[in-house]
Amino acid sequence: MTTRRETVLLLLGDVILLVFSLWLALAVRNWEFPTYHYYAGHLIAFVPVFLISLLIFFISGLYERQTRLVKRILGIRILGAQLANTAIAAVLFFILPFEIAPKTILALHLGISVGLISAWRFFVVPSFKLGGRQRALLVGTGALLENVFKEVNNQPKYYIKFVERIDFANLSPGSLPERVRSAIGKGIGLVVIDTRDEAVRHVLPDLYDLMVSGVSFTEFSTFYESLFDQVPVDHIDHAWILECLPKRNMMYSLAKRAIDIVGGLIGLVLATPFILAAAVLLALERGEPFVFHERIGEAGKRFWIVKLRTMLMNDHGDPELQKQNRVTRLGKFLRKSRIDELPQLWNILKGELSFIGPRPELPSIAEVYEREIPYYSIRHLIAPGLSGWAQIYDYDAPRGGADVERTKRKLSYDLYYLKNRSFGLDMTIALKTLRALASFSGK
């Protein structure tokens, strides 16, 4: 089944089971089927709970294809999400004016919904066949296309399967159109083609009749972005840059800045006790509580971010000092809990940082990347952020010194955000960041 249709199916099933779990919880509690009015009264009270449940399911990754494929992860996340739902619902019932007995019903609802949704995900969903993987053809040359061919075919989570790859580097100039026609005649429904290659551009006119015959054609870079949520850095050029430069959306920019200011103020008020407590403990370690790091900001301007110290000293990125440095015991906790990042709320209020954006880099390391990685400086067209698309998806990002290969992968995510940034994408990043914070996955 395609990813979108499967997600709709899962969402619909979750809603039905959450509603049915409440009905069953009332029946079990009273040892009789609930009357219409009795059930309707509780249903109205539980609507906020259901909405929060679906939101937490999303944050927990229960609608991600990768999560759905691993039953061990799926079971843990269902239980964790429902425990979080119950805790939030308990608070809601003390705030909202509903005269019901929430504790017993919430406990029953938790147990029943966990069982039903787990059974639904483990046993029912796999039996649905909304369509097999679409048969596709990959046309192009190079190591990246070869890697994509293997990755897609070796992982059942993708909605397509390449049944053939045509490497035109090994073909005579005029044979490519005939090879594509032959593959389509075997039941190919999608052709992914690297049109940025000169050899392919020359034969595109010969493929025009196929493009208008009902067979889907898509450009490789666009296909790559839709499948992996990142940009193929090695396949972009100046034409791509001109097409994908950030559009000036005044409403979006003003609203995002307003959110940064309001959120920064509220966050700083709430975070101040934690910052002060950590600063006192760090001072008792006979060291400076705060460290200041120079970073590259919007338009290449330099600024200083402020963080709580988590290492023995501030090495300023010096390779020799880094050899002598290490994370302290208190620093490990501050990193895991992300408390060390809280002082950067001040940078957000000043407008040097945003809540969402590419992570700012050290100037000395950024200079290396600008020399070694084409188009690296494009990421400086927008304000950097506390969290971003690369932070939540690139689990192997470089730390410490310069690492060109890892940074190229990180840049692929930054460019994806640069091209597609919107309120919806910002909200997705924010929710996934909350999931990371709740799981203490900081490093």
DOFIVO-796408 format. One line per field, with one value per residue (C-alpha): residue in three letters; x, z, y. Coordinates in nm, 2 decimals. Example, Ala and Ser with C-alpha at 12.3 -4.5 7.8 and 13.67 -1.06 7.14 Angstrom:
REM DOFIVO-796408
res = [ALA; SER];
X = [1.23; 1.37];
Z = [0.78; 0.71];
Y = [-0.45; -0.11];
//
This chain:
REM DOFIVO-796408
res = [MET; THR; THR; ARG; ARG; GLU; THR; VAL; LEU; LEU; LEU; LEU; GLY; ASP; VAL; ILE; LEU; LEU; VAL; PHE; SER; LEU; TRP; LEU; ALA; LEU; ALA; VAL; ARG; ASN; TRP; GLU; PHE; PRO; THR; TYR; HIS; TYR; TYR; ALA; GLY; HIS; LEU; ILE; ALA; PHE; VAL; PRO; VAL; PHE; LEU; ILE; SER; LEU; LEU; ILE; PHE; PHE; ILE; SER; GLY; LEU; TYR; GLU; ARG; GLN; THR; ARG; LEU; VAL; LYS; ARG; ILE; LEU; GLY; ILE; ARG; ILE; LEU; GLY; ALA; GLN; LEU; ALA; ASN; THR; ALA; ILE; ALA; ALA; VAL; LEU; PHE; PHE; ILE; LEU; PRO; PHE; GLU; ILE; ALA; PRO; LYS; THR; ILE; LEU; ALA; LEU; HIS; LEU; GLY; ILE; SER; VAL; GLY; LEU; ILE; SER; ALA; TRP; ARG; PHE; PHE; VAL; VAL; PRO; SER; PHE; LYS; LEU; GLY; GLY; ARG; GLN; ARG; ALA; LEU; LEU; VAL; GLY; THR; GLY; ALA; LEU; LEU; GLU; ASN; VAL; PHE; LYS; GLU; VAL; ASN; ASN; GLN; PRO; LYS; TYR; TYR; ILE; LYS; PHE; VAL; GLU; ARG; ILE; ASP; PHE; ALA; ASN; LEU; SER; PRO; GLY; SER; LEU; PRO; GLU; ARG; VAL; ARG; SER; ALA; ILE; GLY; LYS; GLY; ILE; GLY; LEU; VAL; VAL; ILE; ASP; THR; ARG; ASP; GLU; ALA; VAL; ARG; HIS; VAL; LEU; PRO; ASP; LEU; TYR; ASP; LEU; MET; VAL; SER; GLY; VAL; SER; PHE; THR; GLU; PHE; SER; THR; PHE; TYR; GLU; SER; LEU; PHE; ASP; GLN; VAL; PRO; VAL; ASP; HIS; ILE; ASP; HIS; ALA; TRP; ILE; LEU; GLU; CYS; LEU; PRO; LYS; ARG; ASN; MET; MET; TYR; SER; LEU; ALA; LYS; ARG; ALA; ILE; ASP; ILE; VAL; GLY; GLY; LEU; ILE; GLY; LEU; VAL; LEU; ALA; THR; PRO; PHE; ILE; LEU; ALA; ALA; ALA; VAL; LEU; LEU; ALA; LEU; GLU; ARG; GLY; GLU; PRO; PHE; VAL; PHE; HIS; GLU; ARG; ILE; GLY; GLU; ALA; GLY; LYS; ARG; PHE; TRP; ILE; VAL; LYS; LEU; ARG; THR; MET; LEU; MET; ASN; ASP; HIS; GLY; ASP; PRO; GLU; LEU; GLN; LYS; GLN; ASN; ARG; VAL; THR; ARG; LEU; GLY; LYS; PHE; LEU; ARG; LYS; SER; ARG; ILE; ASP; GLU; LEU; PRO; GLN; LEU; TRP; ASN; ILE; LEU; LYS; GLY; GLU; LEU; SER; PHE; ILE; GLY; PRO; ARG; PRO; GLU; LEU; PRO; SER; ILE; ALA; GLU; VAL; TYR; GLU; ARG; GLU; ILE; PRO; TYR; TYR; SER; ILE; ARG; HIS; LEU; ILE; ALA; PRO; GLY; LEU; SER; GLY; TRP; ALA; GLN; ILE; TYR; ASP; TYR; ASP; ALA; PRO; ARG; GLY; GLY; ALA; ASP; VAL; GLU; ARG; THR; LYS; ARG; LYS; LEU; SER; TYR; ASP; LEU; TYR; TYR; LEU; LYS; ASN; ARG; SER; PHE; GLY; LEU; ASP; MET; THR; ILE; ALA; LEU; LYS; THR; LEU; ARG; ALA; LEU; ALA; SER; PHE; SER; GLY; LYS];
X = [0.00; 0.12; 0.24; -0.04; -0.32; -0.17; -0.15; -0.52; -0.61; -0.41; -0.56; -0.91; -0.86; -0.71; -1.00; -1.25; -1.07; -1.02; -1.40; -1.48; -1.24; -1.43; -1.76; -1.60; -1.44; -1.79; -1.94; -1.67; -1.70; -2.07; -2.11; -2.37; -2.39; -2.39; -2.70; -2.69; -2.70; -2.45; -2.21; -2.26; -2.19; -1.86; -1.78; -1.80; -1.57; -1.32; -1.30; -1.01; -0.84; -0.89; -0.74; -0.45; -0.40; -0.38; -0.13; 0.09; 0.06; 0.21; 0.48; 0.56; 0.61; 0.32; 0.24; 0.60; 0.66; 0.99; 0.81; 0.52; 0.76; 0.94; 0.69; 0.92; 0.94; 0.57; 0.46; 0.68; 0.56; 0.19; 0.22; 0.43; 0.20; -0.11; 0.06; 0.13; -0.23; -0.36; -0.15; -0.26; -0.62; -0.61; -0.50; -0.77; -1.05; -0.95; -0.96; -1.27; -1.62; -1.72; -1.89; -1.77; -1.54; -1.23; -0.98; -1.14; -1.25; -0.91; -0.74; -0.98; -0.95; -0.57; -0.57; -0.83; -0.70; -0.35; -0.47; -0.70; -0.46; -0.17; -0.38; -0.50; -0.14; 0.02; -0.24; -0.51; -0.32; -0.07; -0.36; -0.48; -0.37; -0.44; -0.21; 0.14; 0.46; 0.46; 0.69; 0.94; 1.23; 1.54; 1.73; 2.07; 2.43; 2.65; 2.71; 2.41; 2.16; 2.31; 2.27; 1.91; 1.83; 1.97; 1.81; 1.46; 1.47; 1.61; 1.36; 0.99; 0.89; 0.90; 0.60; 0.79; 1.02; 1.27; 1.25; 1.52; 1.79; 1.92; 2.28; 2.31; 2.69; 2.71; 2.46; 2.50; 2.36; 2.04; 1.94; 1.81; 1.46; 1.41; 1.53; 1.28; 0.99; 1.08; 1.08; 0.74; 0.60; 0.68; 0.44; 0.65; 0.42; 0.68; 1.00; 1.25; 1.50; 1.80; 1.73; 2.02; 2.26; 2.35; 2.32; 1.96; 1.86; 1.95; 1.70; 1.41; 1.24; 1.24; 1.05; 0.78; 0.52; 0.57; 0.54; 0.19; 0.08; -0.02; 0.31; 0.44; 0.78; 0.95; 1.29; 1.54; 1.61; 1.24; 1.18; 1.48; 1.34; 0.99; 1.12; 1.40; 1.30; 1.64; 1.80; 2.06; 2.35; 2.56; 2.27; 2.19; 2.32; 2.28; 1.94; 1.82; 1.95; 1.76; 1.44; 1.46; 1.59; 1.38; 1.07; 1.00; 0.68; 0.63; 0.33; 0.53; 0.84; 0.65; 0.45; 0.76; 0.94; 0.63; 0.63; 1.00; 0.95; 0.64; 0.78; 1.12; 0.98; 0.76; 1.04; 1.29; 1.05; 0.99; 1.35; 1.51; 1.49; 1.65; 1.92; 2.00; 2.01; 2.25; 2.46; 2.51; 2.61; 2.85; 3.00; 3.06; 3.27; 3.51; 3.44; 3.25; 2.88; 2.83; 3.02; 3.00; 3.06; 3.09; 2.86; 2.77; 2.41; 2.18; 2.35; 2.69; 2.69; 2.87; 2.72; 2.77; 2.55; 2.53; 2.51; 2.56; 2.91; 2.90; 3.27; 3.58; 3.66; 3.56; 3.80; 3.66; 3.70; 4.08; 4.19; 4.47; 4.24; 3.97; 4.21; 4.23; 3.86; 3.58; 3.21; 3.16; 2.92; 2.68; 2.74; 2.61; 2.28; 2.25; 2.30; 2.06; 1.79; 1.88; 1.90; 2.24; 2.06; 1.81; 2.02; 2.00; 1.64; 1.82; 1.96; 1.61; 1.48; 1.76; 1.68; 2.01; 1.84; 1.50; 1.33; 1.34; 1.62; 1.96; 2.19; 2.46; 2.82; 3.16; 3.32; 3.65; 3.46; 3.22; 3.52; 3.63; 3.29; 3.25; 3.57; 3.49; 3.11; 2.94; 2.66; 2.72; 2.67; 2.31; 2.21; 2.30; 2.02; 1.78; 1.82; 1.97; 1.77; 1.77; 1.62; 1.58; 1.51; 1.87; 1.87; 1.57; 1.66; 2.04; 2.14; 2.51; 2.58; 2.95; 3.05; 3.38; 3.61; 3.52; 3.38; 3.30; 3.11; 2.88; 2.82; 2.72; 2.45; 2.35; 2.34; 2.10; 1.85; 1.91; 1.85; 1.53; 1.41; 1.52; 1.32; 1.01; 0.99; 0.64; 0.42; 0.34; 0.70; 0.80; 0.52; 0.64; 0.99; 0.87; 0.66; 0.94; 1.18; 0.94; 0.96; 1.34; 1.32; 1.08; 1.31; 1.62; 1.80; 2.04; 2.41];
Z = [0.00; -0.06; 0.24; 0.23; 0.19; 0.47; 0.70; 0.64; 0.71; 1.04; 1.15; 1.08; 1.26; 1.56; 1.59; 1.57; 1.83; 2.07; 2.06; 2.09; 2.38; 2.58; 2.51; 2.62; 2.93; 3.04; 2.98; 3.19; 3.47; 3.50; 3.39; 3.14; 2.80; 2.85; 2.75; 2.47; 2.70; 2.94; 2.67; 2.49; 2.80; 2.85; 2.47; 2.48; 2.78; 2.61; 2.27; 2.39; 2.51; 2.17; 1.99; 2.23; 2.18; 1.81; 1.85; 2.08; 1.84; 1.57; 1.80; 1.90; 1.54; 1.52; 1.17; 1.04; 0.81; 0.98; 1.32; 1.17; 1.04; 1.37; 1.62; 1.92; 1.87; 1.78; 2.10; 2.33; 2.16; 2.18; 2.55; 2.61; 2.41; 2.60; 2.93; 2.83; 2.71; 3.04; 3.24; 3.03; 3.04; 3.42; 3.43; 3.18; 3.39; 3.69; 3.48; 3.26; 3.42; 3.36; 3.65; 3.58; 3.76; 3.55; 3.74; 3.69; 3.33; 3.24; 3.37; 3.19; 2.87; 2.88; 2.91; 2.65; 2.40; 2.43; 2.37; 2.08; 1.90; 1.94; 1.80; 1.52; 1.42; 1.47; 1.31; 1.12; 0.93; 0.77; 0.62; 0.42; 0.06; -0.09; -0.37; -0.42; -0.47; -0.79; -1.06; -1.16; -1.39; -1.29; -1.57; -1.50; -1.41; -1.11; -0.76; -0.60; -0.84; -0.78; -0.41; -0.44; -0.66; -0.40; -0.10; -0.25; -0.36; -0.03; 0.19; 0.19; 0.35; 0.01; -0.21; -0.53; -0.65; -0.93; -1.17; -1.39; -1.40; -1.73; -1.70; -2.02; -1.97; -2.12; -2.40; -2.75; -2.79; -2.98; -2.79; -2.47; -2.60; -2.72; -2.39; -2.20; -2.44; -2.39; -2.01; -2.02; -2.23; -1.94; -1.70; -1.57; -1.42; -1.32; -1.48; -1.26; -1.49; -1.42; -1.65; -1.52; -1.71; -2.06; -2.22; -2.10; -2.20; -2.56; -2.58; -2.39; -2.71; -2.82; -2.50; -2.54; -2.68; -2.37; -2.13; -2.26; -2.29; -1.93; -1.79; -1.50; -1.54; -1.26; -1.23; -1.01; -0.77; -0.71; -0.66; -0.42; -0.21; -0.19; -0.08; 0.16; 0.28; 0.18; -0.12; -0.33; -0.29; -0.57; -0.81; -0.76; -0.98; -1.02; -1.19; -0.88; -0.66; -0.86; -0.85; -0.48; -0.32; -0.02; -0.14; 0.05; 0.24; 0.46; 0.65; 0.73; 0.83; 1.06; 1.22; 1.27; 1.44; 1.66; 1.77; 1.85; 2.06; 2.25; 2.28; 2.38; 2.66; 2.80; 2.77; 2.94; 3.23; 3.28; 3.22; 3.45; 3.77; 3.59; 3.44; 3.78; 3.96; 3.70; 3.70; 4.08; 4.05; 3.77; 3.98; 4.26; 4.02; 4.01; 3.66; 3.46; 3.45; 3.10; 2.78; 2.47; 2.12; 1.80; 1.53; 1.17; 1.15; 0.88; 0.59; 0.72; 1.02; 1.32; 1.67; 2.01; 2.14; 2.52; 2.67; 3.01; 3.04; 3.00; 2.96; 3.17; 2.97; 2.67; 2.40; 2.13; 1.88; 1.92; 1.82; 2.08; 2.36; 2.25; 2.32; 2.69; 2.72; 2.82; 2.92; 3.30; 3.50; 3.55; 3.18; 3.06; 3.25; 3.11; 2.76; 2.79; 2.93; 2.69; 2.99; 2.86; 2.55; 2.75; 2.77; 2.39; 2.44; 2.49; 2.14; 2.01; 2.17; 2.02; 1.67; 1.62; 1.65; 1.57; 1.73; 1.39; 1.13; 1.04; 1.33; 1.33; 1.27; 1.40; 1.17; 1.14; 1.04; 0.82; 0.62; 0.55; 0.44; 0.21; 0.03; 0.01; -0.03; -0.33; -0.23; 0.15; 0.22; 0.09; 0.44; 0.57; 0.37; 0.67; 1.04; 1.22; 1.48; 1.80; 1.62; 1.25; 0.99; 1.00; 1.38; 1.39; 1.09; 1.07; 1.36; 1.24; 1.22; 1.27; 1.62; 1.70; 1.40; 1.03; 0.86; 0.50; 0.41; 0.71; 0.66; 0.30; 0.43; 0.69; 0.42; 0.22; 0.51; 0.56; 0.19; 0.20; 0.48; 0.29; -0.01; 0.17; 0.49; 0.60; 0.91; 0.86; 0.83; 1.13; 1.33; 1.23; 1.34; 1.67; 1.75; 1.67; 1.88; 2.17; 2.13; 2.14; 2.45; 2.62; 2.54; 2.68; 2.36; 2.37; 2.34];
Y = [0.00; 0.35; 0.55; 0.81; 0.55; 0.34; 0.65; 0.73; 0.37; 0.37; 0.71; 0.60; 0.27; 0.45; 0.69; 0.40; 0.20; 0.49; 0.56; 0.19; 0.16; 0.42; 0.23; -0.10; 0.07; 0.19; -0.15; -0.32; -0.07; -0.11; -0.47; -0.36; -0.20; 0.18; 0.37; 0.62; 0.93; 0.78; 0.71; 1.04; 1.23; 1.05; 1.07; 1.45; 1.46; 1.23; 1.42; 1.63; 1.31; 1.15; 1.45; 1.46; 1.08; 1.12; 1.41; 1.20; 0.91; 1.14; 1.26; 0.91; 0.81; 0.57; 0.69; 0.66; 0.38; 0.28; 0.25; 0.04; -0.22; -0.30; -0.47; -0.43; -0.05; -0.03; -0.20; 0.02; 0.34; 0.24; 0.18; 0.49; 0.71; 0.58; 0.64; 0.99; 1.03; 0.91; 1.14; 1.44; 1.33; 1.30; 1.67; 1.77; 1.60; 1.81; 2.13; 2.07; 2.08; 1.72; 1.53; 1.17; 0.93; 0.97; 0.76; 0.42; 0.49; 0.63; 0.32; 0.09; 0.30; 0.28; -0.10; -0.16; 0.09; -0.04; -0.40; -0.31; -0.07; -0.31; -0.60; -0.37; -0.27; -0.61; -0.84; -0.66; -0.39; -0.63; -0.83; -0.53; -0.52; -0.18; -0.25; -0.39; -0.19; 0.00; -0.13; 0.14; 0.20; 0.40; 0.58; 0.73; 0.68; 0.73; 0.59; 0.77; 0.62; 0.28; 0.33; 0.44; 0.14; -0.10; 0.09; 0.10; -0.27; -0.40; -0.22; -0.31; 0.02; 0.20; 0.21; 0.13; -0.14; -0.09; -0.38; -0.24; 0.02; 0.16; 0.30; 0.50; 0.53; 0.18; 0.24; 0.37; 0.72; 0.63; 0.31; 0.47; 0.55; 0.20; 0.05; 0.27; 0.17; -0.20; -0.17; 0.01; -0.27; -0.50; -0.33; -0.04; 0.23; 0.49; 0.61; 0.79; 0.97; 1.19; 1.48; 1.69; 1.47; 1.60; 1.25; 1.22; 1.57; 1.49; 1.20; 1.36; 1.47; 1.11; 1.01; 1.27; 1.03; 0.80; 1.10; 1.17; 0.81; 0.76; 0.64; 0.86; 1.02; 1.20; 1.37; 1.19; 1.48; 1.54; 1.16; 1.15; 1.44; 1.28; 0.94; 1.04; 1.39; 1.53; 1.68; 1.49; 1.74; 1.60; 1.64; 2.01; 2.29; 2.66; 2.61; 2.42; 2.70; 2.97; 2.76; 2.68; 3.00; 3.09; 3.28; 3.60; 3.53; 3.83; 3.68; 3.36; 3.55; 3.79; 3.51; 3.30; 3.59; 3.65; 3.29; 3.31; 3.62; 3.49; 3.14; 3.27; 3.49; 3.21; 2.96; 3.18; 3.25; 2.87; 2.78; 3.03; 2.81; 2.52; 2.75; 2.90; 2.57; 2.42; 2.74; 2.71; 2.34; 2.42; 2.70; 2.46; 2.26; 2.55; 2.65; 2.91; 2.81; 2.95; 2.92; 3.13; 2.99; 3.20; 3.08; 3.17; 3.32; 3.45; 3.61; 3.49; 3.72; 3.60; 3.59; 3.42; 3.15; 3.10; 2.75; 2.59; 2.43; 2.06; 1.99; 2.06; 2.37; 2.58; 2.46; 2.69; 2.41; 2.39; 2.04; 2.03; 2.14; 1.90; 1.61; 1.72; 1.80; 1.57; 1.58; 1.60; 1.38; 1.68; 1.77; 1.43; 1.49; 1.85; 1.72; 1.43; 1.66; 1.94; 2.18; 2.30; 2.45; 2.66; 2.98; 3.00; 3.12; 3.46; 3.43; 3.36; 3.68; 3.88; 3.74; 3.56; 3.22; 3.08; 2.78; 2.60; 2.63; 2.48; 2.44; 2.72; 2.61; 2.72; 2.98; 2.79; 2.46; 2.65; 2.78; 2.43; 2.32; 2.62; 2.52; 2.15; 2.13; 2.31; 2.54; 2.49; 2.86; 2.85; 2.73; 3.07; 3.24; 3.19; 3.22; 2.92; 2.74; 2.54; 2.24; 2.16; 1.90; 1.77; 1.74; 1.51; 1.29; 1.29; 1.06; 1.05; 1.42; 1.53; 1.64; 1.81; 1.87; 1.90; 1.60; 1.67; 1.35; 1.35; 1.72; 1.67; 1.44; 1.69; 1.96; 1.75; 1.78; 2.15; 2.22; 2.02; 2.25; 2.55; 2.45; 2.33; 2.54; 2.62; 2.63; 2.27; 2.16; 2.37; 2.21; 1.86; 1.95; 2.10; 1.79; 1.55; 1.76; 1.72; 1.35; 1.36; 1.58; 1.34; 1.04; 1.22; 1.14; 1.44; 1.38];
//
